[in-house]
């Protein structure tokens, strides 16, 4: 089966997990708190690339099927079930450790990433609802300080000496802002003169903390 598009990868993930199309629509809707299930026809539209699920639905679809979210979104690496990993073992640290300079990577929990990253990469938990429903509090992400940020990428930053996770954007005058995916939260503007900085760029979604 080709897996060149989002719909094709979603279909492959469902087939690998042995799930039924109708069951997918019911389960994903329940997981995101949607009052009505996605119909079998709606799920079929996803598979046919005639429509796309919202971000929250895609995140829960990945959890339900065991597919890697980044693979579903981009086709990078392999994605369904127990996947061969191409990354490295990295430490899981707190946000407080991540914003230290230098970063404190002392950890008792090491996790193997799916995708390549530098020796400086680490995993941190998300602590707030700034990017819900795509990234909920308690989810974990891989951050790589060696991966340069670009507009649209998710990054971890230090702003006013506090950790901020959000979407990287550049404004007029080369100002850098961190934009939340949840529009109820304010946009943060980096001020390098006050010590604000980008810590690193997200390379993959690492699942929910146990």
DRENTIDO-417439 format. One record per residue: residue number from 1; residue in three letters; x, y, z of N, C-alpha, C in turn. Coordinates in Angstrom, 2 decimals. Each point is the difference from the previous one (the first is absolute). Example, Ala and Ser with C-alpha at 12.3 -4.5 7.8 and 13.67 -1.06 7.14 Angstrom:
// DRENTIDO-417439
<r 1; "ALA"; <13.19; -5.69; 7.80>; <-0.89; 1.19; 0.00>; <0.90; 1.20; 0.00>>
<r 2; "SER"; <-0.35; 1.05; -0.72>; <0.82; 1.19; 0.06>; <-0.77; 1.09; 0.73>>
// end
This chain:
// DRENTIDO-417439
<r 1; "UNK"; <0.84; -1.20; 0.00>; <-0.84; 1.20; 0.00>; <0.88; 1.26; 0.00>>
<r 2; "UNK"; <-0.24; 0.94; -0.92>; <0.78; 1.24; 0.02>; <-0.32; 0.83; 1.24>>
<r 3; "UNK"; <0.98; 0.73; 0.50>; <-0.20; 0.84; 1.18>; <0.54; 1.40; -0.27>>
<r 4; "UNK"; <-0.34; 0.53; -1.16>; <0.53; 1.29; -0.42>; <-0.80; 1.19; 0.53>>
<r 5; "UNK"; <-1.21; -0.24; 0.44>; <-0.86; 1.09; 0.47>; <-0.47; -0.28; 1.42>>
<r 6; "UNK"; <-0.55; 1.03; 0.65>; <-0.52; -0.16; 1.35>; <-1.07; -1.09; 0.03>>
<r 7; "UNK"; <-0.93; 0.04; -0.95>; <-1.07; -0.99; -0.03>; <0.51; -1.42; -0.16>>
<r 8; "UNK"; <0.98; -0.18; -0.85>; <0.58; -1.33; -0.21>; <0.70; -0.50; 1.26>>
<r 9; "UNK"; <0.69; 0.91; 0.69>; <0.68; -0.41; 1.23>; <-1.02; -0.33; 1.10>>
<r 10; "UNK"; <-1.08; 0.76; 0.06>; <-1.04; -0.29; 0.99>; <-0.64; -1.36; -0.26>>
<r 11; "UNK"; <-0.27; -0.31; -1.25>; <-0.59; -1.29; -0.34>; <0.96; -1.14; 0.36>>
<r 12; "UNK"; <1.29; 0.19; -0.30>; <0.99; -1.02; 0.31>; <0.08; -0.23; 1.51>>
<r 13; "UNK"; <-0.08; 1.09; 0.78>; <0.06; -0.12; 1.45>; <-1.19; -0.78; 0.54>>
<r 14; "UNK"; <-1.18; 0.25; -0.55>; <-1.23; -0.69; 0.43>; <0.09; -1.49; -0.33>>
<r 15; "UNK"; <0.45; -0.29; -1.20>; <0.10; -1.40; -0.40>; <1.04; -0.74; 0.84>>
<r 16; "UNK"; <1.10; 0.66; 0.31>; <1.04; -0.62; 0.82>; <-0.53; -0.28; 1.41>>
<r 17; "UNK"; <-0.84; 0.91; 0.51>; <-0.55; -0.16; 1.36>; <-1.17; -0.97; 0.02>>
<r 18; "UNK"; <-0.53; -0.37; -1.16>; <-1.11; -0.94; -0.07>; <-1.32; 0.60; 0.45>>
<r 19; "UNK"; <-0.17; 1.30; -0.21>; <-1.21; 0.69; 0.43>; <-0.96; 0.19; -1.17>>
<r 20; "UNK"; <-1.28; 0.17; 0.33>; <-1.03; 0.24; -1.01>; <-0.19; 1.50; -0.21>>
<r 21; "UNK"; <-0.35; 0.37; -1.21>; <-0.16; 1.41; -0.34>; <-1.06; 0.67; 0.88>>
<r 22; "UNK"; <-1.12; -0.69; 0.24>; <-1.07; 0.57; 0.81>; <0.47; 0.18; 1.43>>
<r 23; "UNK"; <0.75; -0.97; 0.52>; <0.48; 0.08; 1.38>; <0.96; 1.17; 0.19>>
<r 24; "UNK"; <0.78; 0.30; -1.03>; <0.93; 1.13; 0.07>; <-0.76; 1.30; 0.24>>
<r 25; "UNK"; <-1.05; 0.23; -0.77>; <-0.77; 1.23; 0.12>; <-0.62; 0.17; 1.37>>
<r 26; "UNK"; <-0.49; -1.09; 0.57>; <-0.61; 0.05; 1.33>; <1.06; 0.25; 1.07>>
<r 27; "UNK"; <1.10; -0.73; -0.07>; <1.03; 0.10; 1.03>; <0.70; 1.36; 0.01>>
<r 28; "UNK"; <0.37; 0.50; -1.18>; <0.70; 1.28; -0.07>; <-0.89; 1.13; 0.49>>
<r 29; "UNK"; <-1.27; -0.02; -0.38>; <-0.93; 1.04; 0.46>; <-0.12; 0.00; 1.52>>
<r 30; "UNK"; <-0.06; -1.19; 0.57>; <-0.11; -0.11; 1.46>; <1.26; 0.51; 0.68>>
<r 31; "UNK"; <1.14; -0.30; -0.58>; <1.28; 0.40; 0.60>; <0.19; 1.50; 0.03>>
<r 32; "UNK"; <-0.57; 0.73; -0.96>; <0.16; 1.46; -0.02>; <-1.22; 0.72; 0.57>>
<r 33; "UNK"; <-0.98; -0.78; 0.48>; <-1.19; 0.62; 0.59>; <-0.99; 0.54; -1.01>>
<r 34; "UNK"; <0.02; -0.54; -1.20>; <-0.94; 0.45; -1.04>; <-1.38; -0.58; 0.30>>
<r 35; "UNK"; <-1.05; 0.82; -0.02>; <-1.34; -0.50; 0.37>; <-0.54; -1.09; -0.92>>
<r 36; "UNK"; <0.40; 0.02; -1.27>; <-0.47; -1.01; -0.94>; <1.19; -0.73; -0.61>>
<r 37; "UNK"; <-0.14; -1.30; -0.24>; <1.12; -0.73; -0.61>; <0.21; 0.42; -1.44>>
<r 38; "UNK"; <1.22; -0.16; -0.49>; <0.25; 0.17; -1.42>; <-0.64; -1.19; -0.72>>
<r 39; "UNK"; <-0.72; 0.27; -1.06>; <-0.66; -1.09; -0.72>; <1.03; -0.81; -0.77>>
<r 40; "UNK"; <-0.41; -1.20; -0.39>; <0.88; -0.84; -0.79>; <0.36; 0.70; -1.31>>
<r 41; "UNK"; <-0.98; 0.74; -0.55>; <0.26; 0.75; -1.24>; <1.02; 1.10; 0.21>>
<r 42; "UNK"; <-0.07; 0.67; 1.17>; <0.95; 1.08; 0.30>; <1.42; -0.54; 0.11>>
<r 43; "UNK"; <0.14; -1.15; 0.66>; <1.32; -0.63; 0.11>; <0.50; -0.42; -1.38>>
<r 44; "UNK"; <-0.92; -0.47; -0.84>; <0.36; -0.36; -1.36>; <0.51; 1.19; -0.78>>
<r 45; "UNK"; <-0.56; 1.19; 0.28>; <0.47; 1.22; -0.64>; <1.44; 0.30; 0.40>>
<r 46; "UNK"; <0.34; -0.28; 1.26>; <1.38; 0.18; 0.45>; <0.92; -0.91; -0.81>>
<r 47; "UNK"; <-0.41; -1.29; -0.08>; <0.84; -0.98; -0.68>; <0.18; 0.33; -1.49>>
<r 48; "UNK"; <-1.02; 0.62; -0.58>; <0.04; 0.33; -1.42>; <0.65; 1.36; -0.27>>
<r 49; "UNK"; <0.46; 0.67; 1.07>; <0.63; 1.33; -0.12>; <-0.96; 1.04; -0.55>>
<r 50; "UNK"; <-1.28; -0.19; 0.30>; <-1.00; 0.99; -0.41>; <-0.29; 0.98; 1.13>>
<r 51; "UNK"; <0.44; -0.33; 1.20>; <-0.06; 0.90; 1.15>; <1.05; -0.46; 0.99>>
<r 52; "UNK"; <0.30; 0.84; 0.99>; <1.00; -0.35; 1.00>; <-0.60; 0.17; 1.39>>
<r 53; "UNK"; <0.38; -0.87; 0.93>; <-0.47; 0.17; 1.38>; <0.65; 1.21; 0.63>>
<r 54; "UNK"; <-0.70; 0.63; 0.95>; <0.62; 1.10; 0.73>; <1.18; -0.54; 0.81>>
<r 55; "UNK"; <0.87; 0.89; 0.44>; <1.24; -0.43; 0.66>; <-0.26; -0.89; 1.21>>
<r 56; "UNK"; <-1.00; 0.37; 0.83>; <-0.29; -0.79; 1.19>; <-0.40; -1.42; -0.37>>
<r 57; "UNK"; <-0.80; -0.14; -1.06>; <-0.44; -1.32; -0.44>; <1.19; -0.82; -0.51>>
<r 58; "UNK"; <0.92; 0.64; -0.71>; <1.15; -0.72; -0.54>; <0.92; -0.49; 1.13>>
<r 59; "UNK"; <0.16; 0.83; 1.04>; <0.82; -0.40; 1.14>; <-0.58; -1.25; 0.65>>
<r 60; "UNK"; <-1.32; -0.01; 0.22>; <-0.63; -1.15; 0.65>; <-0.06; -1.20; -0.94>>
<r 61; "UNK"; <-0.12; 0.25; -1.30>; <0.05; -1.08; -0.99>; <1.34; -0.72; 0.10>>
<r 62; "UNK"; <1.08; 0.78; 0.14>; <1.34; -0.59; 0.12>; <0.10; -0.86; 1.24>>
<r 63; "UNK"; <-0.53; 0.49; 1.11>; <0.04; -0.78; 1.24>; <-0.82; -1.28; -0.13>>
<r 64; "UNK"; <-1.14; 0.10; -0.65>; <-0.89; -1.15; -0.13>; <0.60; -1.09; -0.87>>
<r 65; "UNK"; <0.63; 0.39; -1.07>; <0.52; -0.99; -0.96>; <1.45; -0.41; 0.29>>
<r 66; "UNK"; <0.70; 0.72; 0.86>; <1.40; -0.30; 0.28>; <0.94; 0.57; -1.04>>
<r 67; "UNK"; <-0.51; 0.89; -0.87>; <0.84; 0.63; -1.01>; <0.73; 1.20; 0.60>>
<r 68; "UNK"; <1.16; 0.31; -0.53>; <0.74; 1.17; 0.44>; <-0.60; 1.25; -0.63>>
<r 69; "UNK"; <-0.28; 1.01; 0.83>; <-0.68; 1.21; -0.48>; <0.79; 0.72; -1.08>>
<r 70; "UNK"; <1.32; 0.11; 0.18>; <0.81; 0.70; -0.99>; <-0.02; -0.74; -1.33>>
<r 71; "UNK"; <0.01; -1.34; 0.05>; <-0.09; -0.79; -1.23>; <-1.33; 0.25; -0.71>>
<r 72; "UNK"; <-1.09; 0.04; 0.76>; <-1.30; 0.27; -0.61>; <0.00; 1.36; -0.69>>
<r 73; "UNK"; <0.56; 0.99; 0.67>; <-0.03; 1.36; -0.51>; <0.91; 0.21; -1.20>>
<r 74; "UNK"; <1.19; -0.63; 0.03>; <1.02; 0.32; -1.01>; <0.47; -1.17; -0.85>>
<r 75; "UNK"; <-0.25; -1.23; 0.46>; <0.49; -1.16; -0.72>; <1.45; -0.33; 0.32>>
<r 76; "UNK"; <0.61; 0.72; 0.95>; <1.39; -0.25; 0.37>; <0.10; -1.29; 0.79>>
<r 77; "UNK"; <0.97; -0.84; -0.35>; <0.21; -1.24; 0.74>; <-1.10; -1.00; -0.26>>
<r 78; "UNK"; <-0.22; -0.90; 0.94>; <-1.06; -0.99; -0.09>; <-0.98; 0.28; 1.11>>
<r 79; "UNK"; <-1.24; -0.50; -0.13>; <-0.97; 0.51; 0.91>; <-0.94; -0.87; 0.77>>
<r 80; "UNK"; <-0.39; -1.19; -0.42>; <-1.06; -0.70; 0.69>; <0.56; -1.10; 0.90>>
<r 81; "UNK"; <-0.62; -0.16; 1.16>; <0.35; -1.10; 0.87>; <1.39; 0.15; 0.61>>
<r 82; "UNK"; <0.66; -1.11; 0.22>; <1.33; 0.00; 0.58>; <1.03; 0.32; -1.10>>
<r 83; "UNK"; <0.45; 1.20; 0.00>; <0.82; 0.48; -1.11>; <1.49; -0.11; 0.29>>
<r 84; "UNK"; <0.78; -0.29; -1.03>; <1.45; 0.09; 0.18>; <0.36; 1.47; 0.24>>
<r 85; "UNK"; <0.88; 0.24; 0.95>; <0.33; 1.38; 0.35>; <1.31; 0.42; -0.63>>
<r 86; "UNK"; <0.02; 1.25; -0.44>; <1.17; 0.52; -0.68>; <0.73; 1.04; 0.86>>
<r 87; "UNK"; <-0.51; 0.24; 1.20>; <0.57; 1.05; 0.83>; <1.04; -0.50; 0.98>>
<r 88; "UNK"; <0.01; 0.61; 1.18>; <0.97; -0.34; 1.02>; <-0.68; 0.04; 1.36>>
<r 89; "UNK"; <0.68; -0.50; 1.01>; <-0.51; 0.04; 1.36>; <0.28; 1.39; 0.57>>
<r 90; "UNK"; <-1.05; 0.66; 0.50>; <0.14; 1.36; 0.51>; <-0.62; 0.08; 1.40>>
<r 91; "UNK"; <0.43; 0.95; 0.81>; <-0.53; 0.12; 1.36>; <-1.35; 0.70; 0.03>>
<r 92; "UNK"; <-0.82; -0.39; 0.96>; <-1.25; 0.71; 0.29>; <0.28; 0.92; 1.17>>
<r 93; "UNK"; <-0.19; 1.30; -0.20>; <0.32; 0.97; 1.04>; <-1.19; 0.92; 0.26>>
<r 94; "UNK"; <0.09; 0.82; 1.03>; <-1.06; 0.95; 0.30>; <0.19; 1.28; -0.82>>
<r 95; "UNK"; <-1.04; 0.78; -0.07>; <0.10; 1.29; -0.70>; <0.99; 0.92; 0.71>>
<r 96; "UNK"; <0.05; -0.10; 1.32>; <0.95; 0.83; 0.75>; <1.44; -0.35; -0.37>>
<r 97; "UNK"; <0.27; -1.29; -0.20>; <1.34; -0.41; -0.44>; <0.29; 0.50; -1.42>>
<r 98; "UNK"; <-1.04; -0.06; -0.84>; <0.18; 0.35; -1.42>; <0.36; 1.45; -0.22>>
<r 99; "UNK"; <-0.47; 0.90; 0.88>; <0.25; 1.42; -0.23>; <1.25; 0.50; 0.71>>
<r 100; "UNK"; <0.70; -0.90; 0.68>; <1.27; 0.41; 0.59>; <1.04; 0.20; -1.10>>
<r 101; "UNK"; <1.01; 0.78; 0.30>; <1.07; 0.24; -0.97>; <1.35; -0.22; 0.69>>
<r 102; "UNK"; <0.64; -1.14; -0.25>; <-0.36; -1.03; -0.99>; <-1.15; -0.88; 0.48>>
<r 103; "UNK"; <-0.61; -0.71; -0.95>; <-1.13; -0.87; 0.31>; <0.45; -1.13; 0.92>>
<r 104; "UNK"; <-0.79; -0.26; 1.03>; <0.29; -1.08; 0.94>; <-0.70; -1.27; -0.50>>
<r 105; "UNK"; <0.76; -0.92; -0.55>; <-0.58; -1.22; -0.57>; <0.08; -1.19; 0.96>>
<r 106; "UNK"; <0.22; 0.28; 1.28>; <0.00; -1.08; 0.99>; <-1.37; -0.66; 0.05>>
<r 107; "UNK"; <-0.03; -1.32; -0.16>; <-1.30; -0.69; -0.07>; <0.15; -1.47; 0.38>>
<r 108; "UNK"; <-1.05; -0.54; 0.60>; <-0.06; -1.42; 0.30>; <-0.84; -0.74; -1.02>>
<r 109; "UNK"; <-0.62; 0.74; -0.92>; <-0.85; -0.63; -1.02>; <0.55; 0.33; -1.39>>
<r 110; "UNK"; <0.35; -1.03; -0.74>; <0.50; 0.17; -1.36>; <-0.99; -0.65; -0.96>>
<r 111; "UNK"; <-0.26; 0.67; -1.12>; <-0.96; -0.49; -0.99>; <0.65; 0.01; -1.38>>
<r 112; "UNK"; <-0.29; -1.01; -0.79>; <0.53; -0.09; -1.36>; <-0.94; 0.74; -0.94>>
<r 113; "UNK"; <0.51; 0.98; -0.74>; <-0.82; 0.74; -0.95>; <-0.17; -0.81; -1.29>>
<r 114; "UNK"; <-1.02; 0.36; -0.77>; <-0.22; -0.67; -1.28>; <0.86; 0.61; -1.10>>
<r 115; "UNK"; <0.22; 1.30; 0.07>; <0.65; 0.69; -1.10>; <1.36; 0.56; 0.42>>
<r 116; "UNK"; <0.89; 0.20; -0.98>; <1.34; 0.50; 0.32>; <-0.04; 1.33; 0.73>>
<r 117; "UNK"; <0.90; 0.17; 0.94>; <0.14; 1.26; 0.73>; <1.43; 0.08; 0.50>>
<r 118; "UNK"; <0.40; 1.15; 0.47>; <1.37; 0.19; 0.44>; <0.22; -0.59; 1.39>>
<r 119; "UNK"; <1.25; -0.05; 0.42>; <0.34; -0.50; 1.33>; <-0.52; 0.92; 1.10>>
<r 120; "UNK"; <-0.38; 1.21; -0.36>; <-0.49; 0.96; 0.99>; <-1.51; -0.07; 0.19>>
<r 121; "UNK"; <-0.69; -0.83; -0.77>; <-1.46; -0.08; 0.07>; <-0.47; -0.56; 1.34>>
<r 122; "UNK"; <-1.23; 0.36; 0.37>; <-0.59; -0.47; 1.25>; <-1.52; -0.01; -0.14>>
<r 123; "UNK"; <-0.66; -0.60; 0.97>; <-1.46; -0.06; 0.02>; <-0.50; 0.80; 1.20>>
<r 124; "UNK"; <-1.03; 0.82; -0.22>; <-0.61; 0.76; 1.09>; <-1.52; -0.15; -0.04>>
<r 125; "UNK"; <-0.65; 0.14; 1.15>; <-1.46; -0.04; 0.03>; <-0.59; 1.37; -0.31>>
<r 126; "UNK"; <-1.20; 0.01; -0.51>; <-0.74; 1.25; -0.21>; <-0.77; 0.29; 1.28>>
<r 127; "UNK"; <0.05; 1.22; 0.47>; <-0.54; 0.30; 1.33>; <-1.28; 0.82; 0.01>>
<r 128; "UNK"; <-0.42; 0.51; -1.18>; <-1.19; 0.86; 0.01>; <-0.85; -0.24; -1.24>>
<r 129; "UNK"; <-1.08; 0.76; -0.11>; <-0.95; -0.17; -1.10>; <0.23; 0.94; -1.16>>
<r 130; "UNK"; <1.18; 0.58; -0.08>; <0.31; 0.99; -1.03>; <-0.23; -0.53; -1.42>>
<r 131; "UNK"; <0.20; -1.29; -0.20>; <-0.10; -0.56; -1.35>; <-1.05; -1.10; -0.11>>
<r 132; "UNK"; <-0.94; -0.01; 0.94>; <-1.09; -0.97; -0.09>; <-0.92; 0.37; -1.16>>
<r 133; "UNK"; <-0.68; -0.97; -0.62>; <-0.01; -1.41; 0.40>; <1.11; -0.84; -0.65>>
<r 134; "UNK"; <0.83; 0.61; -0.85>; <1.03; -0.78; -0.68>; <1.02; -0.57; 0.98>>
<r 135; "UNK"; <0.49; 0.84; 0.91>; <0.99; -0.43; 0.98>; <-0.54; 0.33; 1.39>>
<r 136; "UNK"; <-0.47; -1.01; 0.70>; <-0.61; 0.19; 1.30>; <1.04; -0.07; 1.11>>
<r 137; "UNK"; <-0.34; 0.59; 1.14>; <0.87; -0.11; 1.16>; <0.20; -1.47; 0.33>>
<r 138; "UNK"; <1.24; -0.38; 0.24>; <0.31; -1.40; 0.27>; <0.59; -0.72; -1.19>>
<r 139; "UNK"; <-0.21; 0.55; -1.21>; <0.65; -0.58; -1.17>; <1.49; 0.30; 0.07>>
<r 140; "UNK"; <0.79; -0.79; -0.71>; <1.45; 0.22; -0.02>; <0.48; 0.17; -1.43>>
<r 141; "UNK"; <1.01; 0.84; -0.17>; <0.54; 0.28; -1.32>; <1.52; -0.06; 0.04>>
<r 142; "UNK"; <0.59; -0.32; -1.15>; <1.46; -0.03; -0.13>; <0.46; 1.38; -0.49>>
<r 143; "UNK"; <0.93; 0.59; 0.71>; <0.55; 1.32; -0.36>; <1.47; -0.16; -0.34>>
<r 144; "UNK"; <0.40; 0.56; -1.14>; <1.40; -0.09; -0.43>; <0.60; 1.41; -0.10>>
<r 145; "UNK"; <0.92; 0.35; 0.88>; <0.63; 1.32; -0.04>; <0.80; 0.25; -1.27>>
<r 146; "UNK"; <0.39; -1.06; -0.71>; <0.78; 0.16; -1.22>; <-0.86; 0.17; -1.24>>
<r 147; "UNK"; <-1.30; -0.20; 0.13>; <-0.90; 0.16; -1.15>; <-0.46; 1.45; -0.09>>
<r 148; "UNK"; <0.38; 0.69; -1.05>; <-0.34; 1.41; -0.14>; <-1.51; 0.17; -0.21>>
<r 149; "UNK"; <-0.59; 0.98; 0.67>; <-1.44; 0.21; -0.17>; <-0.32; 0.69; -1.31>>
<r 150; "UNK"; <-1.19; -0.23; -0.49>; <-0.49; 0.68; -1.20>; <-1.49; 0.25; 0.21>>
<r 151; "UNK"; <-0.56; 0.99; -0.69>; <-1.41; 0.33; 0.19>; <-0.91; -1.21; -0.13>>
<r 152; "UNK"; <-0.89; -0.15; 0.98>; <-0.95; -1.10; -0.01>; <0.43; -1.19; 0.84>>
<r 153; "UNK"; <1.27; -0.03; 0.40>; <0.49; -1.10; 0.81>; <-0.30; 0.26; 1.49>>
<r 154; "UNK"; <-0.18; -1.07; 0.74>; <-0.21; 0.12; 1.44>; <1.36; 0.07; 0.69>>
<r 155; "UNK"; <0.13; 0.94; 0.92>; <1.28; 0.20; 0.69>; <-0.22; 0.15; 1.50>>
<r 156; "UNK"; <1.07; -0.21; 0.73>; <0.03; 0.32; 1.42>; <0.85; 1.24; 0.16>>
<r 157; "UNK"; <-0.52; 1.00; 0.70>; <0.72; 1.26; 0.18>; <0.04; 0.37; 1.48>>
<r 158; "UNK"; <0.88; 0.94; 0.32>; <0.03; 0.61; 1.32>; <-0.44; 1.44; -0.17>>
<r 159; "UNK"; <-1.08; 0.38; 0.66>; <-0.51; 1.37; -0.07>; <-0.30; 0.46; 1.43>>
<r 160; "UNK"; <0.60; 1.10; 0.38>; <-0.13; 0.50; 1.38>; <0.39; -1.08; 1.01>>
<r 161; "UNK"; <1.04; -0.76; -0.37>; <0.56; -1.05; 0.84>; <-0.95; -1.17; 0.22>>
<r 162; "UNK"; <-1.03; -0.10; -0.85>; <-0.96; -1.10; 0.10>; <0.00; -0.80; -1.29>>
<r 163; "UNK"; <-0.25; -1.33; 0.07>; <-0.07; -0.82; -1.21>; <-1.30; 0.25; -0.76>>
<r 164; "UNK"; <0.12; 0.16; -1.31>; <-1.17; 0.21; -0.85>; <0.12; -0.92; -1.22>>
<r 165; "UNK"; <-1.01; -0.85; -0.19>; <-0.03; -0.91; -1.14>; <-1.08; 0.49; -0.96>>
<r 166; "UNK"; <0.35; 0.20; -1.28>; <-0.97; 0.49; -0.96>; <0.56; 0.03; -1.41>>
<r 167; "UNK"; <-0.74; 0.63; -0.89>; <0.37; 0.05; -1.41>; <0.90; 1.20; -0.28>>
<r 168; "UNK"; <1.12; -0.26; -0.64>; <0.97; 1.05; -0.34>; <-0.51; 0.84; -1.17>>
<r 169; "UNK"; <0.13; 1.30; 0.13>; <-0.39; 0.90; -1.08>; <0.92; 1.21; 0.01>>
<r 170; "UNK"; <0.14; 0.63; -1.16>; <0.83; 1.19; -0.12>; <-0.87; 1.16; -0.48>>
<r 171; "UNK"; <0.11; 1.12; 0.67>; <-0.79; 1.18; -0.34>; <0.89; 1.06; -0.64>>
<r 172; "UNK"; <-0.63; 1.07; -0.44>; <0.74; 1.10; -0.61>; <1.05; 0.52; 0.98>>
<r 173; "UNK"; <1.14; 0.37; -0.54>; <1.08; 0.47; 0.85>; <0.77; -1.13; 0.64>>
<r 174; "UNK"; <-0.20; -1.21; -0.54>; <0.70; -1.20; 0.47>; <-0.31; -0.33; 1.45>>
<r 175; "UNK"; <-1.14; 0.46; 0.50>; <-0.42; -0.42; 1.33>; <-0.42; -1.46; -0.05>>
<r 176; "UNK"; <0.35; -0.74; 1.00>; <-0.40; -1.40; 0.10>; <-1.13; -0.11; 1.01>>
<r 177; "UNK"; <-1.06; -0.69; -0.37>; <-1.11; -0.21; 0.91>; <-0.28; -1.49; 0.12>>
<r 178; "UNK"; <-0.56; -0.38; 1.13>; <-0.45; -1.36; 0.22>; <-1.51; 0.05; 0.05>>
<r 179; "UNK"; <-0.61; -0.65; -0.97>; <-1.45; 0.09; -0.15>; <-0.65; -1.27; 0.56>>
<r 180; "UNK"; <-0.98; 0.13; 0.91>; <-0.69; -1.18; 0.52>; <-0.98; -0.54; -1.04>>
<r 181; "UNK"; <-0.21; -1.31; 0.00>; <-1.00; -0.60; -0.89>; <-1.40; 0.21; 0.55>>
<r 182; "UNK"; <-0.09; 0.25; 1.29>; <-1.27; 0.33; 0.64>; <-0.12; 1.51; 0.05>>
<r 183; "UNK"; <-0.95; 0.55; -0.77>; <-0.09; 1.46; -0.14>; <-0.48; 0.72; 1.26>>
<r 184; "UNK"; <-0.29; -0.76; 1.06>; <-0.38; 0.63; 1.27>; <1.24; 0.45; 0.77>>
<r 185; "UNK"; <1.16; -0.45; -0.47>; <1.25; 0.39; 0.64>; <0.67; 1.13; -0.79>>
<r 186; "UNK"; <0.77; 0.86; 0.67>; <0.64; 1.12; -0.70>; <1.24; -0.42; -0.78>>
<r 187; "UNK"; <0.30; 0.79; -1.03>; <1.25; -0.16; -0.74>; <1.14; 0.55; 0.85>>
<r 188; "UNK"; <1.12; -0.71; 0.02>; <1.18; 0.44; 0.76>; <1.06; 0.53; -0.95>>
<r 189; "UNK"; <0.61; 1.12; 0.36>; <1.04; 0.61; -0.83>; <1.36; -0.15; 0.69>>
<r 190; "UNK"; <0.97; -0.53; -0.72>; <1.33; -0.18; 0.58>; <0.75; 1.34; 0.06>>
<r 191; "UNK"; <0.63; 0.23; 1.13>; <0.83; 1.18; 0.19>; <1.40; -0.47; 0.42>>
<r 192; "UNK"; <0.89; -0.17; -0.98>; <1.34; -0.52; 0.31>; <0.76; 0.85; 1.03>>
<r 193; "UNK"; <-0.31; 1.30; 0.05>; <0.70; 0.87; 0.95>; <-0.32; -0.38; 1.44>>
<r 194; "UNK"; <-1.13; -0.67; 0.21>; <-0.39; -0.43; 1.34>; <0.36; -1.47; 0.25>>
<r 195; "UNK"; <0.71; -0.59; -0.97>; <0.40; -1.38; 0.17>; <-0.92; -1.02; -0.63>>
<r 196; "UNK"; <-1.04; 0.46; -0.69>; <-0.91; -0.93; -0.67>; <0.74; -0.71; -1.13>>
<r 197; "UNK"; <-0.33; -1.27; -0.23>; <0.70; -0.75; -1.04>; <-0.80; -1.24; -0.39>>
<r 198; "UNK"; <0.35; -0.56; -1.14>; <-0.55; -1.27; -0.44>; <0.89; -1.11; 0.56>>
<r 199; "UNK"; <-0.59; -0.95; 0.69>; <0.76; -1.12; 0.56>; <0.24; -1.06; -1.07>>
<r 200; "UNK"; <-1.06; -0.31; -0.77>; <0.13; -1.02; -1.03>; <-1.30; -0.21; -0.74>>
<r 201; "UNK"; <0.07; -0.81; -1.04>; <-1.15; -0.27; -0.86>; <-0.51; -1.42; 0.24>>
<r 202; "UNK"; <-1.33; -0.15; -0.01>; <-0.59; -1.32; 0.18>; <0.28; -0.87; -1.23>>
<r 203; "UNK"; <0.45; -1.23; 0.25>; <0.25; -0.92; -1.10>; <-1.04; -1.10; -0.09>>
<r 204; "UNK"; <-0.68; -0.28; 1.13>; <-1.08; -0.98; -0.04>; <-0.83; 0.07; 1.26>>
<r 205; "UNK"; <-1.21; -0.53; -0.11>; <-0.92; -0.14; 1.11>; <0.35; -1.31; 0.70>>
<r 206; "UNK"; <0.18; 0.03; 1.32>; <0.48; -1.18; 0.72>; <-1.07; -0.66; 0.86>>
<r 207; "UNK"; <-1.26; 0.37; -0.18>; <-1.08; -0.66; 0.72>; <-0.30; 0.63; 1.33>>
<r 208; "UNK"; <-0.87; -0.66; 0.75>; <-0.45; 0.51; 1.28>; <0.85; -0.55; 1.12>>
<r 209; "UNK"; <0.29; 0.86; 0.97>; <0.80; -0.44; 1.14>; <-0.76; -1.08; 0.77>>
<r 210; "UNK"; <0.69; -1.02; 0.52>; <-0.66; -1.06; 0.75>; <-0.54; 0.51; 1.31>>
// end
